[in-house]
Amino acid sequence: MKRGRRIFVGKVAISFLFLSFVFAFMVSFSSFAVANTILSSPSNCCEKTKDGALCVNTEVANCAPGFKSSPTSCESTSYCRLGTCYDSSEGLCMENTPQSICDQTGGTWDPRSANEVPQCQLGCCLIGDQAAFVSLTRCKKLSTSFGVENNYRTDITNEATCIATAQASETGACVFEKDFERICKFTTRADCGASNSIDVVNKTGNEKTFYSGLLCSAEELNTACARQTSTMCDAGQVFWKDSCGNKENIYSSDKVKSWNNGRVLSADEVCDPNDGSDPDCGNCNYLLGTRCENYKGVLGIGKPEGSDYYCKRTECLDRNGKPRINGESWCVNDGQTGNGQDKVGSRFFREICVDGNVQVEACGDFRSEVCIDGSIPTSAGDFGVSACRVNRWRDCLAQTEEDDCENIDRRDCSWVEGDIVGLGTGVGATTTKPTSFSNPSTTNTFNNPTAKVIAPITGNVVANGDGGVSTGEGFCVPSNPPGLEFWADTGAKNVCGQASAKCTVKKEKGLLEGSWDVVEGEECLREDWAANMNYFCSSLGDCGGYVNYVGTFTGDGYNIIVDGEKKEFSPNTANKISGGLTELIKENMGEW
């Protein structure tokens, strides 16, 4: 220090306190809040906390009386370890569910993953002439709801084959005498009451004979039914119909080929699956987007030969104007999604094209479920399929390696590269420089008497060379942050409070009167530091400053305090946040 120069050292404290984000739309939904199994110091695993959160690592004083508590991580306990929860009464399977939560909700807990639990594996559920590609537990639920016995087939491995199987049954001509007239009904063996391909039943003068694979117009049956007198719709396809009103083979303008000498012929043997381009073929195909429809044209233009019905295309247009085939399903969301960008109040939906109309099915509220989609190859292109499943976000913050974070077989998380001074989420070394961390879930300020920086999420101690807390190479956040009941005391404060931090700026008095030079923590004075903290906060759930699903930005979810003075994000920064950040801001956005 030069002689005659006086140096004064001062401190400006900048705290970033995140509260729960308020949005306009609230939905009534019964759910439970589960906090992440995260290490803290000191750390006890509470089966339930006083504020209602389940399976939380916190101080033992926060544990609710009458519930279990162990001085270890929740992942190591028997009551909070993760597994699969299935409920036979409702037909639901939920992955990564703590055992205590499963028990409290009446489910059966299994330590194995869902694909190892027989009740949660997918198969073909056949109920009457209907089919669904679901788990065994769901099949039992559907069977109970309809009051019909089910036939669960594990040998069928895809939805298309499952649907086709439901439509397959042995059919033929059921012939009997009534009022001295030889009557024929084209039906199934079960409806006729016979058991063999040619069988006489009820030998009391009113015998019934079932002829498997024959049409009622077959000449050898000697009935009064004349072949192919009109057409009809059945199961979405066009069929010929005899003079007795019985269904015959698939309609084709080639009547000889379709009749097949009075023998049953499969639809594909009559003509190729119709994508709507052939008016003279009744082989309408669900996967190709066609179904049977009554012809309503003018002056007979385009009318199929000898038929009043044809295969009509039943395409839908999705929200983006993309054509969708009948029966196809896909995922939609209220806005941007993934990488922690989900808007407050947003929700996943599954949309389905049904006979030209788009039907909407909502996934679990509060983003407890996400929508996943895929496709099945067909001759007309990919056929979209989708489903809602549990959002596996709960252990994202506990992951310290990128590979573990983005292991899609176990969790739904995203890795964010970079670090934020003041936020400790990784593993590192201790520092001897005094620093403090603010945690709103306990007191306004948490001072560490050991002069070490305690990371609020993992309980590990990290520091950079300047004495600030660093995340190292990056940190792990939920890909689709959960919705939180922040207006109720359900543990939302514990989730959002993990993103609170305090950064100390040191200054020394300069040579000029009233001037001060920053000697430590300069980055904490910049608006991009606060914006990055806010990005981390909003990635945890409905926390921080962010937009809701109708596009309105709300800043009620954060507090930025600079030397006792509250600050607000500039319009430019608010616009960046509203647009949805996918990575940390690296540009210098200037001081407050």
N, C-alpha and C positions, 0 to 999 in steps of 0.2 A: 504494500500500500504506500502510495506517495505521501510524503510529508505535507501537512497542511490541507489534505483532502479528507473530509469527513464522509463516512459511508453509513447510510442507514438501511437496515433490512426490514422489509415489511412483507406481509402475506395477504393475498387476496384469495378468499375461498370461493370456489365455484362448485356448487352442488347440483346434481341432476336427479331430482326426485320424481320418479314415475308413479303416477296413480293409474287407476283403471280408466280406460277410454270409454266415453259415453257416446252412444249412438241412439238414433231416434226410434228404431224399430225393435221391439221386444216381443219374443214369442214364448208362450207358455210351454215348458218342456220339463219333464221329470228326468233328472240325470244325477249323476254323482260326480264330485270333483276329486281327482286323484293328483296329488302333487308328485313331482319327480323324486325318485329315490336318490337323493343327493347328499353327499357328505358335507358336514358343517363342523364347526369347532366351538364348543363340544357337540357331539352328535349322538342322538338317540333315535331309534326308529319307533315312531308313534303309530300304533294301529289306527288311532283317530286323534286329531288335535282338538283343542278347546273351541276352535273356530269351525270345526266340522270337516276339515280336510282329512283324507285317508292316506295312510302309508306315506308319512312324511318324516324326513330326517331333520330334527330340530332339537332344541334344548328340552330336557326332560320336564321342565316346568310348563312347557306348552302342551304336553300330552293330556288328553281328557281322562278323568278318573274312570275306573272300571274297564279300561281297554288295555291291551298289551303294550309293553314298551321294552325295548332291548337296546343296550349300548353298542350298537353296530349298525352297519348300513342295512336298509330295508331289503336289498337284494339277497342278503345273507340270512334273513329270517324265514321261518316256515309260514308265517301268516301273511307276509307281504311279497313273497317271491312270485314271479310271473309265470303264467301258464295259460291253458285254454279253459274257458268257462263255457259250458253248454247247458242249455235248459230244454229238457225234453217236452215240457208242457207248451213252450212257445216256439220250439224249433229254431233256436238261435245259438250260434257259435261265435265266441268273441276271443280273439287272440290277445296275448300280452296283458292278461288281467290278473291282478293280485288275488291271492287265495281268499283273503278276508272279505274283499269286495264281492267275490263270486258267492261266498257263503251267505253274506247278508242279503244278496238279491235272489236267493233261492236256487242258484245254479249248482251244477256239479263241476268241481274243479279237477283238472288233469294237468300234471306237470309237463306233459309232452306238447309239442307244437300241434297246430290244428290239422296239418296233413298227416299226422301220426295217430290222431284220435279217430276211431272208426265212425263215431257218431257225426263227425264233421267232414268226412270225405264225401265228395260229390258223386252222385249216381243218378240213374233214371228212375223217377217215381211215377209209376203207372197207376192211375186211379180211374177206373172205368175206361172211357175212351179218351181221357185227357192225360197229359204228361207234363212233368216239370223236372229240370235238371238241377237237383238240390241235394242237400245233405240228408242223411237218414233221419235226424231229429226234425228237420223241416217237413219231410215226407210224412212222418207220424202226425205232425200238427195238421197238415192239409187233409190227411185221411180222417182225422177226428172231426175237423170242421165240416167236411162234406158227408160224414156218416157212411163212408164207403171204405171197404178194405183196400189196402194198397199192395202193389207188387214192386218191390225195390230191387233194381237191377244194377249191380256194381260192375258188370261186364260191359256196360255201355258207357263210353268215355267222352261223349260230346252231346251237345244239346240237339243238333240236327238229327242225329240218329235216334235220340230219345223220342223226339216228336214223331218221327216216321214209324217207330215201333208201336206207338199207341194206336196208330191207324191200321195196323196189320192184324187181321183176324180171319179165320177161315170162313169163307162164305160159299153159298151154293143154293140150290133150289130145294125148297121144302114143299113137298106135294102131298095133298090129302083130299079126301072126298067130303063134300058138304052139299046137302040137298041134291044128291045125285049128280053133282057137278064136280069135275076134277079141278081143284084149285091149286095154284102155285104161288108161293111167296119167296122172293129172293131175300135171304136173310142169313144170319150166322147159325152155326151148329147149335150154340147154346140157346138161342131163341126158338129154334125148331124143336129142341129137346132130344136130338139124336146124339149118338156117341161115335159112330163109325161113318166112313165115307158114304156108304149106302146102308141105311139102317131103318127098320120099321119099328115105330114106337106106339104105345097105347093101342094094343091089339084088341080093341073092344068094338070094332065096327067103324071106328073113325081114325084109321091108321094114318100116321105121318111118315113120310119117307124123305130122308135128306140125301141129296145128290151133291157131293162136294165138287166145286169147280164148274158146275153147269149153270147156264142161264135158264130162266123159266121159258124162254122162247126156243130152247133146244128142241129139235124135231122129235127126238126119241122119247121125250117126256109126254108127248101127245096131250099138250094142254091147249087152252083156247087163247094163249098169249101170243100175239103177233109181235115180231121183232121191230125195234127201232121206229116207233111211230111218232115219238116226240123227244124232247131233251129236258134236262132238269139240272139244278145245282145241288151238289152234295159235297160237304167237306171242302168247299172252296173250289171245286172242279166241276167241269161240264160232263154230264153222262147222257148216254142214250137211255130212253125209257120205253118199255114195251106197252102193248095195249092194255095190260092189266095194271099198269102203274108201277111195275117193278123196275128198279135200277138195273141197267146193263153196263157194258164196258164204257170206257172213256169215249167221248164224242170225237169223231173224225169224219170229214167229208168222204173218206174212203170207207163206206159202210161195210163192205165185204171184209176188209181187214179188221175193222173194229168188232164186228159180230163174231168172227173167229169160229164159225160153225157151232155157235151156241156155247162155247167154252169161255170161262173167265180168262181175261187177259189183263196183265198189269198195264198201268197207264203208260209207262215208258216203252212197252212193247207195241202200243198202238201208235204213238207219235212222241217226238222228243219234248222234253219240258219246254213250255211256252213262256217266253218272256214278254208276250203281248204283241209280237210281230206277225203271228200266224192266226188269222181268224177261223181257220178250218181245223184247229186242234184244240181240244178241251183239256189238255194236260197242264192246267194252271199250276204254277209252282210258287210256293210260299217264299222260298229263298230268292227267287228271281223277281219277286214283287208283283205277282199277278194273282187274281182270284176270280171266281165265277161271278158274272154280272148279267142282268137282263139287258138285251139289246134295245136301245132307245134312239137309234139313228133315224134320219129322215130319208124317205124314198128308198129305203133298203140299201143305201150306200154303205159298203163295208160289212153288210150282214153276213154271218156265216151260213153256208149252204145247209138248209134243212134244220137249222137250229135257231131258237129264240134267245140263246145264251152264248156268251163268249168270254175269253180270258181278258179281263180288263186290268191295265196297269194301275197299281195303287201306290204310286210314289208319294212321298212327303218331301217337303222342303224344311230343312232345319233352320235354326236362327241365322245362320250365315248364308242361307240361300242354296245350300248344297242339296242335291237330290238324294233321297234316302229310300231304300227298298222296303217294301212292306215286311214288317216283322223285325226290321233292323233297329238296334238301340245304340245310344251313344251318351256320353257324359257332357253335362253343361254345368256352369257355375255362375254366380251372380256377377263375377268380374274376374280380374286377374287372379291367378292361383299358382301355388308352388313357390319355392325359394323364400318362404315366409311372407309372401305378398298378399295373402288372402285378406279381403276387406272385412271390416267389422260388420257383423250381422249377415255375412255371406253364408251360402250353403251350397252343397253339391246336390245335383239333380240327375236323374236318369230319364232320358226321353226315348219314347218308343213310337215307331211308325206303325199304326194299326189301321188298315183299310183306308189309307189316305189321310188319316188324322193323326196328329202328334199328341200322344198322351204323356203326362209328366208324373214321375214318381220321385218323391223327395227322399234323399238319404238322411241319416240321423242329424238332428238339429245340433247347434253349437259345434258344428264340424266334428262331431263324434264319429262320423263315418265319412269316407271319401269315396268317390266314384272312380272305378277303373274300367278301361275298355280294351277291346281287342278286335279280331276279325277272323272269319272263316272263309277260306278261298272257295269261290264258286265259278261257274263258267261265265258269269256276267261280271266278275270282279269280286272284291272283298265284301263280305257280309258282316256288318258291324254288330258286335255284342258288347254288353256292359253289365256291371253289377256294382252294388254298394257294399263296402266292407269297412271294418273298424279302422279308425285313424290311429296308427301306432306311433304316437309322438312322445310318449311319456318319459322315455329314457334318453332323449336326444342330448340334453345338456350334460349328461354324464359321460358322453363320448369325447375322448381327447385325440383320437386318431381319425383321419379322413376316411380310411377304408372301413372302420367300424361304423362311422357316422352314416355313410351312404350304402350300408349293407341292406339292400331292399328286401332281402329275405326275412329280416328281423324287425326293421323299423322304417318309418317314413321321415327321414331327416335330410337336411342339406348342410353342406360344409361351406363356411364363409371364410375366405382367405384374408389374412391381414390381422392387425391388432388394434386395440383401442386403449389408449392410456387411461388408467383408472378402473379398467375392467379386468378382473382376474378369473379366467376360466380354464387356464392350462396349467401344466406342471412346470415349475422353474425353481429358481433360487430365492432365498430370502434377501431382504434388504435391511440395513440398519438405520435407514433414514426414516424419520417419523412420517407416517401417512395414516389417514383414517378412512373408514368406509361407512357410508350412510345406508341404513337398512330400515325402511319404513314399517316393516313388519314387526319390529321390536321397539326401538326408540328412534328419535330423530337422527341421532348420530351414534355410531358405534366406534369407540376409540380402543385401539389395540394396545394394551399396556406393555406388550413385549416388543413394541416398535417394529413388528412385522406386518406385512400386508396380507390379510386373510382373504382369499378369493371367495366371493359370496356364493358361488355356485358349487364348486367342487371341494372347497375347503383346503385346496392346495395353495401354496405361497409362491407368488411369482413377482418378478420385478425387472424393469429394464435398467440400463446403465444410468439413467437420469433419476432413478428412484420411483418412477411411476409403475403402476401395475400393467402388465402386458399379457395378451392372450397367446403370444408366441406366433406360430404359423397360421393359426385360425381357430375357429370355434364352431360348434355344431348346434343347429337350431331346428325346430320342426319345419318340415316342408310346407305343411298346412297347419298354421298355429290354431290351437283349439279356441272355440268361443268360451267366454267366461261370464258367469253371472255376477258381474262386478257390482250390481246394485244390491246384491244380497251377500250375507256373510257366509260364503261358501268356499273360502280359500283363495279367491282371485288375488287378494293382496299378497299372498305368499308367492304366487307365480310372478306377478308383475314386479314385486319388490326385489327380485333377483337381478334386475337390470339397473338398480340404483348405484351410484358411485359418487365419490368426492375427489376432486383433484386440487392440489395445492400449488399455487403459483408464487414464486419468490421473486421479489424485486429489490434492487438497491438504488439508492438515490444518486442521480447523475450530477454532473458538474454544473449544469444550468439550474437556475432556481425553479423549483416545482417539477423538475423532470425526474422520471424513474426509469430504470432499465431492467428488463426481465432477465433474470439469470437462470431460472428453472421453471419448467412447466408452460412454456410459451404456447404449445399446441392447445392447451386447455382454454385459452382465451379466444380461440377461433370458433366460428359457428359450425364448421364442418365436424369438430369434435362432438358437439352436442347433437348434430344430425346423425352421426354414426351411433351414438348412444341410443338415440331414439329408434334407429333401425333395428338395433339389437333388441330393444324393449318390445317393439311391435311384433318381432319375430317369435316372441314367447307366447303370445295370445292377444286378446283384445286389450292391449296396453299401449301407453304412450300416445303421441300425436299421430293420427292417421285418418284416412278417409273411411266412411262407412259404405255400405253396398249401393247407396244411391249417389255416391260421389261427393259427399260433403265432408270437408276437412274439419276436424275438431281438435283443439289444442288443450282440452281439459285434462288429458291423460299424462301431462308432464309438468314439471316445474324446473326452470333454469334460474338459478340464483347466483349472481355474480357480485361478490362483496356485499351481500344483503339486498341487492336490487334484482327484482324479477325481470327476466328477459323473455322475448318472444321471437320465434323464428321469422326471418324476413320472408316477404312474399315469394321470392325466388327459391328459397330453401323449402318453404311449404309446398311449392309446386313440384319440386324434386321428390319430396316425400310422398305426395299424393300420387305421383306417377308410378310409385312402387319401386323401391331400390332393390337391386339384386346383388349388390356388392357394396363394400365400404367406399365412401367418398374419399378420393385421394387428393383432390385439388384444394388449394388454400382458399377458403371462402371469406377470409378477412376476419378481423376481430369484431367483437360486439360494439 
